[in-house]
Amino acid sequence: MKIALIVLGAAIGGPMRFVVDQKIRTYTAKPYGIFAVNIFGSFLLGLTYGRVEEGFDLFAIGFAGAFTTWSTFMLDIYLAYELKRYSEAAANLVMSLGFGLLAAWIGIQLA
């Protein structure tokens, strides 16, 4: 059952990341879509932390695990650096980590 819940969550989370990112990229070339999914995913992880195992498996491990993305986050920072957009790369790094930690903390506090 645990694996089925994780697979179900991931099957929803991965495509949702793509849809959200592509929708936001119609308005800007900046990596705000990945920023948004990573912050929401951090909040969701915090919100589900310590909850019933089935809910954690479905939402945290499955959905949030597939919805958020470390690799795309790193690629966005690398590409900004390569394009000599140093302040954009630094802002993405600092804000993603800062807001991600804050979102996880808020989720834990609400849980």
C-alpha positions as CSV (number, residue, x, y, z in Angstrom):
1,M,0.0,0.0,0.0
2,K,2.9,2.4,0.9
3,I,4.4,2.1,-2.6
4,A,1.0,2.6,-4.3
5,L,0.4,5.8,-2.4
6,I,3.9,7.1,-3.3
7,V,3.4,6.2,-7.0
8,L,0.0,7.9,-7.0
9,G,1.3,11.1,-5.4
10,A,4.3,11.2,-7.8
11,A,2.0,10.6,-10.8
12,I,0.1,13.7,-9.9
13,G,3.1,15.8,-8.6
14,G,5.4,15.5,-11.6
15,P,2.8,16.7,-14.2
16,M,1.6,19.4,-11.9
17,R,5.2,20.8,-11.6
18,F,5.4,20.9,-15.4
19,V,2.0,22.6,-15.7
20,V,2.7,25.2,-13.1
21,D,6.2,26.0,-14.4
22,Q,5.0,26.3,-18.0
23,K,2.1,28.5,-17.1
24,I,4.3,30.9,-15.1
25,R,6.9,30.9,-17.9
26,T,4.3,32.3,-20.3
27,Y,4.6,35.5,-18.3
28,T,8.4,35.6,-17.7
29,A,11.6,33.9,-18.7
30,K,12.8,34.0,-15.0
31,P,12.6,30.7,-13.0
32,Y,9.6,31.8,-10.9
33,G,7.7,28.6,-11.7
34,I,10.3,26.3,-10.1
35,F,10.7,28.8,-7.3
36,A,6.9,28.6,-6.6
37,V,6.7,24.8,-6.7
38,N,9.7,24.4,-4.5
39,I,8.3,26.8,-1.9
40,F,4.8,25.2,-2.0
41,G,6.4,21.7,-1.8
42,S,8.4,22.9,1.3
43,F,5.2,24.1,2.9
44,L,3.5,20.8,2.1
45,L,6.3,18.8,3.6
46,G,6.1,20.8,6.8
47,L,2.4,20.6,6.9
48,T,2.4,16.8,6.6
49,Y,5.4,16.1,8.8
50,G,4.5,13.9,11.7
51,R,1.0,13.1,10.3
52,V,-0.5,9.7,9.6
53,E,1.9,7.6,7.6
54,E,-0.5,7.2,4.6
55,G,-1.0,10.9,4.2
56,F,2.8,11.5,4.5
57,D,3.5,8.8,1.9
58,L,1.0,10.2,-0.6
59,F,1.5,14.0,-0.1
60,A,5.1,14.4,1.1
61,I,7.0,11.5,-0.4
62,G,4.9,11.0,-3.6
63,F,3.4,14.4,-4.5
64,A,5.9,16.8,-3.1
65,G,8.8,14.6,-4.0
66,A,7.8,14.7,-7.7
67,F,6.4,18.2,-7.6
68,T,9.5,19.9,-6.3
69,T,12.8,19.7,-8.0
70,W,16.4,20.2,-6.9
71,S,17.9,19.5,-10.3
72,T,15.9,22.2,-12.1
73,F,16.6,24.7,-9.3
74,M,20.3,24.0,-9.7
75,L,20.1,24.3,-13.5
76,D,18.3,27.6,-13.3
77,I,21.0,29.0,-11.1
78,Y,23.8,27.6,-13.3
79,L,22.2,29.1,-16.5
80,A,21.8,32.5,-14.9
81,Y,25.5,32.3,-13.9
82,E,26.5,31.3,-17.4
83,L,24.5,34.2,-18.8
84,K,26.4,36.5,-16.4
85,R,23.2,37.3,-14.5
86,Y,25.0,37.0,-11.2
87,S,22.5,38.9,-9.1
88,E,19.7,36.8,-10.5
89,A,21.5,33.6,-9.7
90,A,22.3,34.8,-6.2
91,A,18.8,36.0,-5.5
92,N,17.3,32.7,-6.7
93,L,19.6,30.8,-4.4
94,V,19.2,32.9,-1.3
95,M,15.4,33.4,-1.7
96,S,14.7,29.8,-2.6
97,L,16.5,28.5,0.4
98,G,15.2,31.2,2.7
99,F,11.6,31.0,1.7
100,G,11.8,27.2,1.4
101,L,12.9,27.0,5.1
102,L,10.3,29.5,6.1
103,A,7.5,27.6,4.3
104,A,8.6,24.3,5.9
105,W,8.6,25.9,9.3
106,I,5.1,27.5,8.8
107,G,3.8,24.1,7.6
108,I,5.2,22.4,10.7
109,Q,3.7,25.1,13.0
110,L,0.3,24.8,11.4
111,A,0.4,21.0,11.7
